[in-house]
Amino acid sequence: MSRDVLLKILDLARWAPSGDNTQPWRFEIVSDNHIAIHGHDTRDGVIYDFDGYASQMAHGALLETLRLAASRFGMSAEWAIRTGQPDNAPIYDITLRSSGTGEDVLVQFIESRCVQRRPMRMTPLCSEQKAALCEAVGDAYSLIFFESLKDRLGVAKLLWRNAYLRLTCPEAYEVHRHIIEWGVRFSADRIPDQAVGVDPLTAKLMRWVMQSWGRVNFFNHFLFGTIAPRIQLDFLPALACAAHVLIKPKHPLNRLEDRVTAGMAMQRLWLTASRLGLHLQPEMTPVIFRWYVQDGREISGKASINEGAMSLAERFEYLASANRQSGFSFFCRVGTSERPSARSVRKELPNLMMR
């Protein structure tokens, strides 16, 4: 296989999603049919990357996207985790072979797939759409749909409480301060402020307030600073959608390979939603906070945040008719809407190659 084809495959694969557009990977072309992906995670500085789980799921989304991209060129892509590497810096070896099959139907949605953070239409999902989403994740996972007004209101209340924890947690502040690129429609390595989902006045206020934790803390405690963003970013969008969808793995996500394959299922769900004419927004923070609770770990130095996370996990389990041992891997909302006018893009391929 020519190096030109390998670069075309990687150029398409780089559009895989990752938490806050961190793109925790670098590419290495080892030989004509061998690509190595050098993964990393952000667990040391990002509370949302519990033990690297979120980054490892992003690695899985990348591997699935690469497999799909290879199909455009009549190739199959088999992957293996290289032995002897730590979980926070895994290396994935991909072997490409001629498959004799055509392009996968999901390939054409790799670049157009994006996040819709604004309210969507409440047109219910039809049975064919739900069946396609269930088929997309495979037999190792099941889906729970929260569709009725009562169910969506329940999720809206969950996300309202979750957002309060997120916005009042000092450990989360440093993450929030760095992930937004202000004054742009597109960002190659962060989230553009115009894609966040708030009105221009709230965006301007957020930009000023987020310059220091002191300002954030003051606004939160004395000026009800969490109210406007929680309404615009969490409560209203939770109501204004067709459904919320929870992916439940049938086996625990104990190993790196388990998290990677969960990420592959996540990406198939997302691309299938795009194929069905749906937009999607991840709602991962309640899942991640629950991972902390399940492991008996604290999220913050503030006791109120940890107590709130425990209560949040219990409420989430009640809504999903689950118990404490049940696994949750991905949570999102879906629906139809106009295509977002602003979005995260990606670093150019040369900037993602190993040097």
DRENBALUM-80175 format. One record per residue (C-alpha): residue in one letter; z, y, x. Coordinates in pm, 1 decimal. Last residue first. Layout:
<pts>
[pt a, [Z, Y, X]],
...
</pts>
This chain:
<pts>
[pt r, [1520.4, 1332.4, 804.8]],
[pt m, [1562.8, 1129.2, 488.7]],
[pt m, [1336.7, 1257.9, 212.2]],
[pt l, [1474.2, 1459.9, -79.7]],
[pt n, [1365.5, 1802.2, 48.0]],
[pt p, [1012.7, 1672.4, 103.6]],
[pt l, [1010.4, 1561.9, -265.5]],
[pt e, [1070.4, 1906.7, -410.6]],
[pt k, [1413.2, 1950.9, -560.6]],
[pt r, [1419.0, 1893.6, -932.5]],
[pt v, [1393.2, 2078.3, -1265.2]],
[pt s, [1683.8, 2183.1, -1483.5]],
[pt r, [1576.2, 2329.7, -1814.0]],
[pt a, [1476.5, 2639.8, -2008.8]],
[pt s, [1246.1, 2673.4, -2310.5]],
[pt p, [1392.7, 2365.5, -2479.0]],
[pt r, [1132.5, 2177.2, -2688.7]],
[pt e, [1175.0, 2251.3, -3057.3]],
[pt s, [1410.6, 2015.7, -3229.4]],
[pt t, [1457.0, 1655.1, -3337.9]],
[pt g, [1780.3, 1467.3, -3297.0]],
[pt v, [2005.0, 1287.6, -3051.9]],
[pt r, [2365.7, 1308.2, -2940.2]],
[pt c, [2509.1, 1134.9, -2636.8]],
[pt f, [2768.5, 890.0, -2505.8]],
[pt f, [2723.7, 652.0, -2214.3]],
[pt s, [2929.2, 369.1, -2059.0]],
[pt f, [3211.4, 282.3, -2298.1]],
[pt g, [3403.4, -39.1, -2231.8]],
[pt s, [3663.9, -173.9, -2470.5]],
[pt q, [4003.0, -246.2, -2312.4]],
[pt r, [4184.9, 33.9, -2497.7]],
[pt n, [4060.3, -88.4, -2835.0]],
[pt a, [3750.7, 7.2, -3029.9]],
[pt s, [3672.9, 116.5, -3386.1]],
[pt a, [3449.9, 388.0, -3234.6]],
[pt l, [3629.9, 674.3, -3408.3]],
[pt y, [3969.1, 519.3, -3332.4]],
[pt e, [3874.8, 461.9, -2968.0]],
[pt f, [3774.4, 826.3, -2933.0]],
[pt r, [4103.3, 936.8, -3089.8]],
[pt e, [4303.4, 722.8, -2848.6]],
[pt a, [4105.1, 857.6, -2554.1]],
[pt l, [4166.9, 1216.3, -2667.4]],
[pt s, [4542.6, 1157.2, -2695.6]],
[pt m, [4549.1, 1022.0, -2341.2]],
[pt a, [4334.5, 1311.6, -2219.4]],
[pt g, [4567.7, 1563.0, -2383.3]],
[pt e, [4866.3, 1416.3, -2201.0]],
[pt n, [4676.6, 1441.5, -1872.7]],
[pt i, [4574.7, 1801.8, -1940.2]],
[pt s, [4926.8, 1898.2, -2052.6]],
[pt a, [5074.7, 1756.2, -1731.8]],
[pt k, [4879.3, 2003.0, -1520.4]],
[pt g, [4809.2, 1854.4, -1176.4]],
[pt s, [4493.1, 1718.3, -1327.7]],
[pt i, [4302.1, 1402.6, -1409.4]],
[pt e, [4586.5, 1156.2, -1367.8]],
[pt r, [4513.2, 786.7, -1334.9]],
[pt g, [4628.9, 494.9, -1549.3]],
[pt d, [4292.1, 320.7, -1508.0]],
[pt q, [4212.7, 331.1, -1880.8]],
[pt v, [4323.4, 695.5, -1889.9]],
[pt y, [4094.2, 793.0, -1603.6]],
[pt w, [3799.3, 607.7, -1760.9]],
[pt r, [3883.9, 787.9, -2087.7]],
[pt f, [3830.9, 1123.7, -1917.8]],
[pt i, [3486.5, 998.4, -1815.2]],
[pt v, [3389.9, 885.5, -2165.1]],
[pt p, [3517.8, 1208.6, -2320.0]],
[pt t, [3321.0, 1405.2, -2055.6]],
[pt m, [2994.2, 1220.8, -2110.2]],
[pt e, [2831.6, 1397.0, -2400.8]],
[pt p, [2467.7, 1365.4, -2287.8]],
[pt q, [2217.2, 1569.9, -2490.2]],
[pt l, [1904.6, 1412.4, -2634.6]],
[pt h, [1572.2, 1517.2, -2787.2]],
[pt l, [1380.2, 1292.9, -3020.9]],
[pt g, [1005.2, 1243.7, -3060.5]],
[pt l, [1029.0, 863.9, -3051.6]],
[pt r, [895.7, 852.7, -2695.3]],
[pt s, [1167.1, 1099.0, -2593.1]],
[pt a, [1432.9, 871.9, -2745.4]],
[pt t, [1277.2, 583.3, -2553.4]],
[pt l, [1310.3, 783.6, -2234.0]],
[pt w, [1679.8, 845.1, -2301.6]],
[pt l, [1755.9, 485.2, -2399.5]],
[pt r, [1569.2, 351.4, -2095.4]],
[pt q, [1761.7, 595.6, -1877.3]],
[pt m, [2098.1, 484.0, -2014.0]],
[pt a, [2005.6, 117.6, -1967.7]],
[pt m, [1927.1, 184.1, -1600.7]],
[pt g, [2255.4, 369.6, -1565.5]],
[pt a, [2441.4, 68.9, -1703.0]],
[pt t, [2255.9, -142.2, -1443.6]],
[pt v, [2393.7, 81.5, -1169.1]],
[pt r, [2745.8, 76.1, -1310.5]],
[pt d, [2747.3, -304.6, -1321.8]],
[pt e, [2599.6, -329.3, -970.6]],
[pt l, [2883.7, -116.4, -836.4]],
[pt r, [3127.4, -365.2, -984.2]],
[pt n, [3391.1, -346.2, -1257.0]],
[pt l, [3182.6, -206.3, -1542.4]],
[pt p, [3335.9, -451.2, -1791.0]],
[pt h, [3104.7, -678.2, -1994.1]],
[pt k, [2944.4, -618.4, -2334.2]],
[pt p, [2857.4, -263.7, -2235.1]],
[pt k, [2905.3, -11.5, -2514.9]],
[pt i, [2647.4, 267.3, -2543.5]],
[pt l, [2759.2, 538.0, -2785.8]],
[pt v, [2509.0, 735.6, -2993.7]],
[pt h, [2573.8, 1057.0, -3184.2]],
[pt a, [2342.6, 1113.3, -3475.1]],
[pt a, [2071.9, 1331.6, -3630.4]],
[pt c, [2202.1, 1653.9, -3481.0]],
[pt a, [2367.3, 1977.2, -3588.5]],
[pt l, [2729.4, 1872.1, -3632.5]],
[pt a, [2794.4, 1807.0, -3264.9]],
[pt p, [2581.6, 2111.7, -3178.0]],
[pt l, [2819.1, 2329.3, -3383.9]],
[pt f, [3140.4, 2197.7, -3228.4]],
[pt d, [3051.5, 2162.1, -2861.4]],
[pt l, [2855.3, 2432.7, -2683.3]],
[pt q, [2854.6, 2715.6, -2938.1]],
[pt i, [3196.9, 2664.5, -3095.5]],
[pt r, [3361.8, 2559.5, -2771.5]],
[pt p, [3197.7, 2848.8, -2583.4]],
[pt a, [3324.7, 3105.1, -2836.9]],
[pt i, [3681.1, 2969.4, -2868.2]],
[pt t, [3773.9, 2903.4, -2506.3]],
[pt g, [3854.2, 3265.0, -2421.0]],
[pt f, [4113.6, 3307.9, -2693.9]],
[pt l, [4203.5, 3645.6, -2542.0]],
[pt f, [4554.1, 3582.0, -2409.6]],
[pt h, [4569.3, 3226.8, -2275.1]],
[pt n, [4207.1, 3137.0, -2211.7]],
[pt f, [4107.5, 3487.1, -2106.1]],
[pt f, [4390.6, 3508.2, -1853.2]],
[pt n, [4325.7, 3159.6, -1714.0]],
[pt v, [3956.0, 3225.2, -1670.1]],
[pt r, [4019.2, 3561.1, -1503.7]],
[pt g, [4271.3, 3408.4, -1264.0]],
[pt w, [4037.4, 3115.8, -1199.1]],
[pt s, [3787.9, 3360.3, -1052.8]],
[pt q, [3418.6, 3452.3, -1088.5]],
[pt m, [3406.6, 3249.5, -1408.9]],
[pt v, [3502.6, 3547.1, -1624.5]],
[pt w, [3201.3, 3756.4, -1525.5]],
[pt r, [2943.3, 3483.0, -1575.4]],
[pt m, [3110.8, 3366.0, -1896.1]],
[pt l, [3098.2, 3717.7, -2040.5]],
[pt k, [2727.9, 3746.1, -1963.6]],
[pt a, [2662.5, 3403.0, -2116.2]],
[pt t, [2864.5, 3492.0, -2426.7]],
[pt l, [2647.8, 3801.7, -2475.7]],
[pt p, [2325.0, 3607.6, -2415.2]],
[pt d, [2405.2, 3335.2, -2673.4]],
[pt v, [2525.1, 2997.0, -2550.8]],
[pt g, [2327.9, 2675.0, -2495.1]],
[pt v, [2344.2, 2611.6, -2120.5]],
[pt a, [1966.4, 2618.0, -2073.1]],
[pt q, [1945.6, 2993.2, -2010.4]],
[pt d, [2223.7, 2960.7, -1752.8]],
[pt p, [2005.8, 2734.9, -1540.0]],
[pt i, [2181.6, 2406.4, -1454.4]],
[pt r, [2185.3, 2316.3, -1084.3]],
[pt d, [1956.9, 2183.5, -808.3]],
[pt a, [1600.5, 2291.1, -885.6]],
[pt s, [1691.7, 2544.8, -1153.3]],
[pt f, [1470.5, 2674.9, -1432.6]],
[pt r, [1517.2, 2954.5, -1684.9]],
[pt v, [1703.6, 3185.2, -1447.0]],
[pt g, [1966.7, 3460.2, -1454.5]],
[pt w, [2260.5, 3253.8, -1336.5]],
[pt e, [2251.5, 2914.2, -1168.8]],
[pt i, [2533.0, 2710.9, -1321.0]],
[pt i, [2688.7, 2413.0, -1139.7]],
[pt h, [2910.3, 2605.1, -900.0]],
[pt r, [3172.8, 2769.7, -1118.1]],
[pt h, [3192.9, 2473.8, -1356.3]],
[pt v, [3288.1, 2238.2, -1072.8]],
[pt e, [3550.8, 2473.6, -932.1]],
[pt y, [3695.9, 2517.0, -1281.0]],
[pt a, [3733.7, 2144.4, -1344.6]],
[pt e, [4040.9, 2113.0, -1122.3]],
[pt p, [4194.6, 2411.7, -1300.8]],
[pt c, [4171.9, 2233.6, -1639.4]],
[pt t, [4162.2, 2487.7, -1923.2]],
[pt l, [3789.1, 2462.5, -1996.8]],
[pt r, [3764.3, 2083.6, -1982.5]],
[pt l, [4082.1, 2024.9, -2181.3]],
[pt y, [3968.3, 2267.8, -2450.5]],
[pt a, [3623.9, 2109.1, -2447.3]],
[pt n, [3772.0, 1765.1, -2519.6]],
[pt r, [3955.7, 1896.9, -2822.6]],
[pt w, [3635.7, 2045.4, -2967.4]],
[pt l, [3444.6, 1733.5, -2857.7]],
[pt l, [3674.4, 1512.0, -3065.1]],
[pt k, [3655.9, 1751.6, -3361.1]],
[pt a, [3275.8, 1744.4, -3344.1]],
[pt v, [3285.2, 1362.7, -3317.5]],
[pt g, [3482.4, 1341.1, -3641.2]],
[pt l, [3250.0, 1593.9, -3804.5]],
[pt r, [2956.4, 1378.3, -3698.9]],
[pt d, [3120.3, 1074.1, -3856.3]],
[pt k, [3197.8, 1254.7, -4181.9]],
[pt l, [2848.2, 1403.0, -4195.9]],
[pt s, [2711.0, 1052.1, -4153.7]],
[pt e, [2541.3, 941.1, -3834.0]],
[pt f, [2776.7, 814.3, -3565.7]],
[pt f, [2566.8, 529.1, -3422.9]],
[pt i, [2727.4, 256.9, -3211.8]],
[pt l, [2497.3, 80.5, -2968.4]],
[pt s, [2538.9, -257.0, -2799.8]],
[pt y, [2476.8, -351.7, -2439.7]],
[pt a, [2389.5, -661.0, -2236.7]],
[pt d, [2109.0, -752.2, -2479.9]],
[pt g, [1885.4, -463.6, -2383.0]],
[pt v, [1924.1, -85.6, -2379.1]],
[pt a, [1575.3, -13.6, -2517.3]],
[pt e, [1600.7, -265.7, -2800.3]],
[pt c, [1887.1, -72.6, -2958.3]],
[pt l, [1692.5, 253.7, -2928.2]],
[pt a, [1383.8, 92.8, -3083.7]],
[pt a, [1588.6, -48.6, -3373.0]],
[pt k, [1741.9, 292.6, -3439.3]],
[pt q, [1399.8, 457.3, -3448.3]],
[pt e, [1258.6, 189.4, -3678.3]],
[pt s, [1555.8, 219.0, -3915.6]],
[pt c, [1501.9, 592.2, -3955.1]],
[pt l, [1723.9, 846.3, -3782.6]],
[pt p, [1854.9, 1112.4, -4016.8]],
[pt t, [1710.0, 1466.4, -4015.6]],
[pt m, [2000.0, 1683.4, -3899.8]],
[pt r, [1783.0, 1916.1, -3693.9]],
[pt m, [1904.1, 2014.4, -3348.9]],
[pt p, [2164.2, 2262.8, -3225.9]],
[pt r, [2133.1, 2371.7, -2860.6]],
[pt r, [2210.1, 2159.6, -2554.2]],
[pt q, [1873.4, 1981.6, -2543.9]],
[pt v, [1849.4, 1795.8, -2212.5]],
[pt c, [1511.8, 1688.5, -2070.6]],
[pt r, [1248.7, 1415.3, -2074.2]],
[pt s, [907.1, 1575.1, -2002.7]],
[pt e, [882.2, 1439.3, -1647.6]],
[pt i, [954.7, 1073.6, -1724.0]],
[pt f, [790.1, 1074.2, -2068.7]],
[pt q, [446.2, 946.9, -1960.8]],
[pt v, [607.0, 651.5, -1786.3]],
[pt l, [768.9, 514.2, -2103.2]],
[pt v, [459.5, 320.8, -2214.0]],
[pt d, [469.2, 110.8, -1897.4]],
[pt e, [145.2, 128.6, -1698.9]],
[pt g, [-52.7, -191.9, -1678.2]],
[pt t, [24.0, -531.9, -1533.9]],
[pt g, [-126.6, -700.9, -1228.4]],
[pt s, [210.3, -693.6, -1059.9]],
[pt s, [131.7, -593.2, -701.3]],
[pt r, [457.6, -582.3, -510.8]],
[pt l, [710.0, -314.5, -419.8]],
[pt t, [1043.2, -400.3, -259.3]],
[pt i, [1329.2, -159.6, -314.2]],
[pt d, [1637.6, -156.6, -91.8]],
[pt y, [1931.8, 35.7, -232.9]],
[pt i, [2179.9, 192.1, 7.1]],
[pt p, [2531.6, 267.7, -111.4]],
[pt a, [2730.7, 566.0, 16.2]],
[pt n, [3045.8, 597.1, -196.7]],
[pt d, [3050.8, 222.7, -262.7]],
[pt p, [3065.9, 151.9, 110.9]],
[pt q, [2772.8, -31.6, 275.9]],
[pt g, [2795.9, -382.5, 422.3]],
[pt t, [2537.1, -537.6, 195.9]],
[pt r, [2228.3, -350.1, 83.0]],
[pt i, [2211.7, -330.7, -295.1]],
[pt a, [1893.2, -497.6, -416.3]],
[pt w, [1585.3, -369.5, -597.7]],
[pt e, [1259.6, -514.6, -722.3]],
[pt a, [973.1, -277.3, -802.8]],
[pt s, [654.0, -403.7, -967.8]],
[pt m, [318.6, -240.9, -896.9]],
[pt g, [6.6, -164.2, -1098.2]],
[pt f, [2.0, 200.6, -988.5]],
[pt r, [152.9, 343.8, -1305.1]],
[pt s, [393.8, 48.7, -1298.8]],
[pt a, [552.8, 195.3, -984.6]],
[pt a, [669.8, 496.7, -1185.0]],
[pt l, [849.9, 266.8, -1428.9]],
[pt r, [1034.2, 89.8, -1150.4]],
[pt l, [1114.2, 424.4, -990.3]],
[pt t, [1256.4, 550.0, -1318.1]],
[pt e, [1473.2, 239.9, -1347.0]],
[pt l, [1598.5, 284.9, -990.9]],
[pt l, [1667.6, 654.8, -1055.8]],
[pt a, [1862.6, 583.3, -1373.2]],
[pt g, [2063.1, 324.9, -1179.3]],
[pt h, [2143.6, 578.6, -909.6]],
[pt a, [2253.3, 814.0, -1190.7]],
[pt m, [2491.0, 542.1, -1307.6]],
[pt q, [2626.3, 533.3, -952.7]],
[pt s, [2673.0, 909.8, -961.7]],
[pt a, [2872.6, 886.8, -1284.8]],
[pt y, [3089.6, 603.1, -1149.9]],
[pt g, [3167.3, 773.1, -818.7]],
[pt d, [3538.5, 694.6, -845.0]],
[pt f, [3547.5, 925.3, -1150.2]],
[pt d, [3263.3, 1172.9, -1099.1]],
[pt y, [3379.4, 1426.3, -1358.8]],
[pt i, [3661.5, 1539.7, -1130.8]],
[pt v, [3405.5, 1667.9, -879.9]],
[pt g, [3506.9, 1736.3, -520.9]],
[pt d, [3578.0, 1399.4, -360.5]],
[pt r, [3394.6, 1198.5, -627.9]],
[pt t, [3056.0, 1354.8, -553.3]],
[pt d, [2850.1, 1045.1, -484.8]],
[pt h, [2598.8, 917.6, -232.1]],
[pt g, [2285.2, 709.0, -243.0]],
[pt h, [2037.4, 631.4, 31.3]],
[pt i, [1730.2, 487.7, -138.1]],
[pt a, [1527.9, 257.6, 84.2]],
[pt i, [1160.7, 198.0, 11.3]],
[pt h, [971.1, -113.0, 123.2]],
[pt n, [607.6, -196.8, 50.0]],
[pt d, [419.9, -13.5, 326.0]],
[pt s, [732.2, 13.1, 540.1]],
[pt v, [1070.5, 185.3, 554.5]],
[pt i, [993.9, 491.0, 341.9]],
[pt e, [1331.4, 661.5, 309.2]],
[pt f, [1449.3, 853.8, 4.9]],
[pt r, [1766.6, 1056.3, -46.8]],
[pt w, [2006.2, 1032.9, -336.9]],
[pt p, [2275.4, 1215.7, -531.4]],
[pt q, [2039.4, 1437.8, -736.1]],
[pt t, [2316.0, 1687.9, -831.3]],
[pt n, [2144.9, 1794.0, -1156.2]],
[pt d, [2479.1, 1850.7, -1331.8]],
[pt g, [2516.5, 1471.5, -1353.0]],
[pt s, [2188.4, 1303.9, -1266.4]],
[pt p, [1861.7, 1250.6, -1452.0]],
[pt a, [1553.6, 1083.7, -1298.0]],
[pt w, [1272.9, 1327.4, -1213.4]],
[pt r, [1272.8, 1204.8, -850.5]],
[pt a, [1089.4, 889.7, -965.8]],
[pt l, [761.8, 1076.9, -1015.6]],
[pt d, [746.1, 1213.2, -660.7]],
[pt l, [874.5, 878.6, -535.4]],
[pt i, [580.1, 692.5, -688.9]],
[pt k, [334.8, 954.1, -560.5]],
[pt l, [487.9, 928.6, -212.4]],
[pt l, [443.9, 552.1, -213.5]],
[pt v, [82.1, 593.5, -322.1]],
[pt d, [11.2, 833.9, -34.3]],
[pt r, [184.2, 600.9, 212.6]],
[pt s, [-82.9, 345.8, 132.1]],
[pt m, [0.0, 0.0, 0.0]],
</pts>
